[in-house]
């Protein structure tokens, strides 16, 4: 099982980034997937989840209206479109499989002027 995130970087407040997570080693389409982030000195924070087929999508209040989660089961890839980024969005972003739990190594997002 492998989850490999990409797309992180440094961006100014108000900017956008699109994160990707390439999955392998399991049947991606059968699992609920999520994005989780961890800021320096803080615990993990759930960001968003998407169920199989994209039938149900949920977001943390802190990102609702700014972030969009999506999945492409043909490409075995999870996405997170992040718009109107704020300094408080700075964190290491992980994609994760819900059950059984597994997560990638993460991609760093830094929002700073």
N, C-alpha and C positions, 0 to 999 in steps of 0.2 A: 504494500500500500504506500502510495506517495502522493503528496500534495505540494505543488511548487507554486508559490506566489511570485508575481512580478508587477511592475507598474508603479511602484512607490517612487518617491523622490522629494525634492524640496520645492515648495510652491508658495507664492505670496498669498496673504489673506484675500479671500474672494475668488481664488483660482480653482481649478478643477484637476482631478486625476482620475484615471480609470485603472483599477486593480484587476488582475486576472489570476486565476488559480487553476492550474492544469492538474487533473487527477489521473492516476493510473493505479493498476493493481486491484481494482474492485469495480463493480458495476455501478458507475456513477449515477445513472438514472434512477436507481432504486433507493437513493438515500436523500434525506433532508440534509441540506448544507447550510453553513452559517459563516459569518464573518465576526471575528472577535478582535478587540484591540487592547493593547496594554501600554499605557503611558509610563514614562520613567517614574519609579517610586510608587506606582499604584498597582492594584490588582487588575486582573483581566476584566474587561467590560464587553458584554455581548452587544453587537452592533445591529445585526440583521439575520434573519433566517428565511429560507425558501424551501418549501416542501417539494416532493416529487412532482414533476410536471409543471412546477411553478404555480400550483393551485392555491397555495396560501403563502403570503409574504408578510413579514412583520418587521418592524423597526424599533430601535430604542428611541425614546422621545428626543434625545439629544441630537439625532441625525434625521429625524422624520422631516420630509419635505426637501431635504438636500441630497440625500444618498438614495441610490437605486440599485437593488440587488437583482441579478438575473442569472440565468444558466443556459448553456447550450449543451444539451445531452449528446448531440452528435459529435461535438468536439470534446466532450468530457471536461468542460471548463465552466468555472464559476466566475462571475464578474461583480465588481462593485464600482458603480459610477458615483463619484463624489464631487459635488458642486458646492460653490459658496463656502469653501473651506475656511475654517477658523483656527487660530493658534491652539485652541483646546482640542482640536482633532489630531494634534501631533501624537503619534504612537507607533508602535510596531503592530501591523495588521496581519492577522492570521486567518486563513480559511480553515474550516474544520468540518469534519463529518460528525453528525449528531450521535448516532448509535450504530455500532459501537464507536465511542469517541476516538478521534484521531485528528491531529492538526499538522499543518505545515510548519516551516521554519520562520515564516513571516517576511514582510516587506516593510521597510521603514517609510513613514510619511511624516514630513516635517513642514509645518506651516509657519512661516516667519517672514517678516518684512526686512 
